[in-house]
Amino acid sequence: MDKKVYSDLYVDGSLRQDNLQIKKSGTLHLSFKLFGHPGIRYRSTIYINHSALSTKNAVSFETKLTKGNIAIIEADIDLEKLENFNTLYIVSIPVNANDFPDDVIILDKTPSLLLYK
């Protein structure tokens, strides 16, 4: 955990890595957890159908990993705005990898999750 970065994507409270049947209306709650190598800052972006989702203020979320802690990004997605078949994933790009020249710091991408109605 001191030299690697790990992530998990929870959808409506369950760890998901492949596909999920969703309702036609309501919301889908995402919890993205990023943890590991202390001191690394990541800029994470949520994608649906290869387009970045945005909030009122930003497209991405920046987090700094600290020892013994988990960075959590939460979002609610309006299901009525989704198509019948959707691909969801999160990409996290290291912002300060150059600060750790002896470590291998790479991009983190969650598995693509198929959402279907």
BALOBA-1460 file (C-alpha; in Angstrom, 3 decimals):
// residues 117
<rec num="1" residu="m" x="0.000" y="0.000" z="0.000"/>
<rec num="2" residu="d" x="2.981" y="2.315" z="0.383"/>
<rec num="3" residu="k" x="3.993" y="2.086" z="-3.297"/>
<rec num="4" residu="k" x="0.846" y="1.063" z="-5.193"/>
<rec num="5" residu="v" x="-2.543" y="2.660" z="-5.754"/>
<rec num="6" residu="y" x="-5.841" y="0.783" z="-5.572"/>
<rec num="7" residu="s" x="-9.398" y="1.751" z="-6.416"/>
<rec num="8" residu="d" x="-12.894" y="0.353" z="-6.010"/>
<rec num="9" residu="l" x="-16.172" y="1.462" z="-7.559"/>
<rec num="10" residu="y" x="-19.331" y="0.910" z="-5.533"/>
<rec num="11" residu="v" x="-22.731" y="1.349" z="-7.155"/>
<rec num="12" residu="d" x="-25.672" y="1.692" z="-4.790"/>
<rec num="13" residu="g" x="-23.491" y="0.234" z="-2.030"/>
<rec num="14" residu="s" x="-22.185" y="-2.828" z="-3.903"/>
<rec num="15" residu="l" x="-18.731" y="-3.308" z="-5.398"/>
<rec num="16" residu="r" x="-19.248" y="-3.569" z="-9.160"/>
<rec num="17" residu="q" x="-16.873" y="-4.583" z="-11.950"/>
<rec num="18" residu="d" x="-18.901" y="-5.817" z="-14.911"/>
<rec num="19" residu="n" x="-22.586" y="-4.988" z="-15.553"/>
<rec num="20" residu="l" x="-25.691" y="-3.815" z="-13.792"/>
<rec num="21" residu="q" x="-29.333" y="-3.584" z="-14.747"/>
<rec num="22" residu="i" x="-30.656" y="-0.168" z="-13.752"/>
<rec num="23" residu="k" x="-34.126" y="1.323" z="-13.356"/>
<rec num="24" residu="k" x="-35.584" y="3.780" z="-15.849"/>
<rec num="25" residu="s" x="-35.889" y="6.539" z="-13.267"/>
<rec num="26" residu="g" x="-34.456" y="7.560" z="-9.934"/>
<rec num="27" residu="t" x="-30.783" y="7.927" z="-9.133"/>
<rec num="28" residu="l" x="-27.714" y="5.753" z="-9.137"/>
<rec num="29" residu="h" x="-25.305" y="6.384" z="-6.257"/>
<rec num="30" residu="l" x="-21.576" y="6.000" z="-7.005"/>
<rec num="31" residu="s" x="-18.824" y="5.747" z="-4.401"/>
<rec num="32" residu="f" x="-15.321" y="5.697" z="-5.838"/>
<rec num="33" residu="k" x="-12.591" y="4.781" z="-3.376"/>
<rec num="34" residu="l" x="-8.929" y="5.504" z="-4.096"/>
<rec num="35" residu="f" x="-6.173" y="4.506" z="-1.676"/>
<rec num="36" residu="g" x="-2.521" y="3.528" z="-1.434"/>
<rec num="37" residu="h" x="0.737" y="5.381" z="-2.092"/>
<rec num="38" residu="p" x="0.821" y="8.313" z="0.384"/>
<rec num="39" residu="g" x="1.447" y="11.757" z="-1.077"/>
<rec num="40" residu="i" x="0.214" y="11.089" z="-4.594"/>
<rec num="41" residu="r" x="-2.431" y="13.492" z="-5.872"/>
<rec num="42" residu="y" x="-4.909" y="12.227" z="-8.422"/>
<rec num="43" residu="r" x="-7.393" y="14.030" z="-10.655"/>
<rec num="44" residu="s" x="-10.356" y="11.693" z="-11.210"/>
<rec num="45" residu="t" x="-13.050" y="12.020" z="-13.858"/>
<rec num="46" residu="i" x="-16.272" y="10.008" z="-14.190"/>
<rec num="47" residu="y" x="-17.157" y="8.989" z="-17.751"/>
<rec num="48" residu="i" x="-20.431" y="7.746" z="-19.188"/>
<rec num="49" residu="n" x="-20.355" y="6.621" z="-22.802"/>
<rec num="50" residu="h" x="-16.845" y="8.089" z="-23.087"/>
<rec num="51" residu="s" x="-18.002" y="11.602" z="-22.163"/>
<rec num="52" residu="a" x="-16.886" y="13.248" z="-18.932"/>
<rec num="53" residu="l" x="-19.596" y="14.014" z="-16.400"/>
<rec num="54" residu="s" x="-19.457" y="17.423" z="-14.805"/>
<rec num="55" residu="t" x="-20.786" y="19.079" z="-11.689"/>
<rec num="56" residu="k" x="-21.774" y="22.716" z="-11.386"/>
<rec num="57" residu="n" x="-18.153" y="23.639" z="-10.607"/>
<rec num="58" residu="a" x="-15.873" y="21.015" z="-12.158"/>
<rec num="59" residu="v" x="-15.348" y="18.080" z="-14.485"/>
<rec num="60" residu="s" x="-12.788" y="16.304" z="-12.314"/>
<rec num="61" residu="f" x="-12.095" y="15.817" z="-8.628"/>
<rec num="62" residu="e" x="-8.624" y="16.137" z="-7.115"/>
<rec num="63" residu="t" x="-7.623" y="14.021" z="-4.137"/>
<rec num="64" residu="k" x="-4.389" y="13.510" z="-2.220"/>
<rec num="65" residu="l" x="-3.709" y="10.051" z="-0.852"/>
<rec num="66" residu="t" x="-2.594" y="9.839" z="2.769"/>
<rec num="67" residu="k" x="-1.294" y="6.882" z="4.746"/>
<rec num="68" residu="g" x="-4.054" y="4.838" z="6.342"/>
<rec num="69" residu="n" x="-6.893" y="6.765" z="4.660"/>
<rec num="70" residu="i" x="-9.209" y="6.241" z="1.722"/>
<rec num="71" residu="a" x="-10.147" y="9.100" z="-0.617"/>
<rec num="72" residu="i" x="-13.847" y="8.834" z="-1.490"/>
<rec num="73" residu="i" x="-15.664" y="10.567" z="-4.341"/>
<rec num="74" residu="e" x="-19.441" y="10.241" z="-4.317"/>
<rec num="75" residu="a" x="-21.910" y="11.133" z="-7.049"/>
<rec num="76" residu="d" x="-25.568" y="10.592" z="-7.869"/>
<rec num="77" residu="i" x="-26.553" y="10.027" z="-11.489"/>
<rec num="78" residu="d" x="-30.047" y="10.786" z="-12.780"/>
<rec num="79" residu="l" x="-31.164" y="7.550" z="-14.470"/>
<rec num="80" residu="e" x="-33.681" y="9.292" z="-16.732"/>
<rec num="81" residu="k" x="-30.775" y="11.004" z="-18.532"/>
<rec num="82" residu="l" x="-29.098" y="7.701" z="-19.402"/>
<rec num="83" residu="e" x="-29.589" y="5.705" z="-22.570"/>
<rec num="84" residu="n" x="-30.701" y="2.061" z="-22.627"/>
<rec num="85" residu="f" x="-27.062" y="0.880" z="-22.704"/>
<rec num="86" residu="n" x="-24.271" y="2.884" z="-21.054"/>
<rec num="87" residu="t" x="-20.604" y="2.409" z="-20.275"/>
<rec num="88" residu="l" x="-19.425" y="3.862" z="-16.947"/>
<rec num="89" residu="y" x="-15.841" y="4.139" z="-15.732"/>
<rec num="90" residu="i" x="-13.565" y="6.451" z="-13.773"/>
<rec num="91" residu="v" x="-10.081" y="7.528" z="-14.829"/>
<rec num="92" residu="s" x="-7.641" y="8.896" z="-12.247"/>
<rec num="93" residu="i" x="-4.535" y="10.679" z="-13.509"/>
<rec num="94" residu="p" x="-1.571" y="11.271" z="-11.189"/>
<rec num="95" residu="v" x="-0.884" y="15.000" z="-10.896"/>
<rec num="96" residu="n" x="2.435" y="14.935" z="-9.050"/>
<rec num="97" residu="a" x="4.122" y="11.703" z="-10.203"/>
<rec num="98" residu="n" x="7.375" y="13.618" z="-10.802"/>
<rec num="99" residu="d" x="7.642" y="14.156" z="-7.033"/>
<rec num="100" residu="f" x="8.310" y="10.408" z="-6.702"/>
<rec num="101" residu="p" x="11.022" y="9.641" z="-9.330"/>
<rec num="102" residu="d" x="11.897" y="6.231" z="-7.838"/>
<rec num="103" residu="d" x="8.311" y="4.932" z="-7.864"/>
<rec num="104" residu="v" x="6.121" y="3.732" z="-10.709"/>
<rec num="105" residu="i" x="3.078" y="6.005" z="-10.602"/>
<rec num="106" residu="i" x="0.527" y="5.252" z="-13.313"/>
<rec num="107" residu="l" x="-2.959" y="6.187" z="-14.419"/>
<rec num="108" residu="d" x="-5.757" y="4.278" z="-12.678"/>
<rec num="109" residu="k" x="-8.922" y="3.252" z="-14.542"/>
<rec num="110" residu="t" x="-11.787" y="1.294" z="-13.062"/>
<rec num="111" residu="p" x="-13.170" y="-1.609" z="-15.050"/>
<rec num="112" residu="s" x="-15.798" y="-0.450" z="-17.541"/>
<rec num="113" residu="l" x="-19.251" y="-1.093" z="-16.142"/>
<rec num="114" residu="l" x="-22.162" y="-1.762" z="-18.488"/>
<rec num="115" residu="l" x="-25.380" y="-0.143" z="-17.243"/>
<rec num="116" residu="y" x="-28.502" y="-1.324" z="-19.036"/>
<rec num="117" residu="k" x="-32.213" y="-0.680" z="-18.628"/>
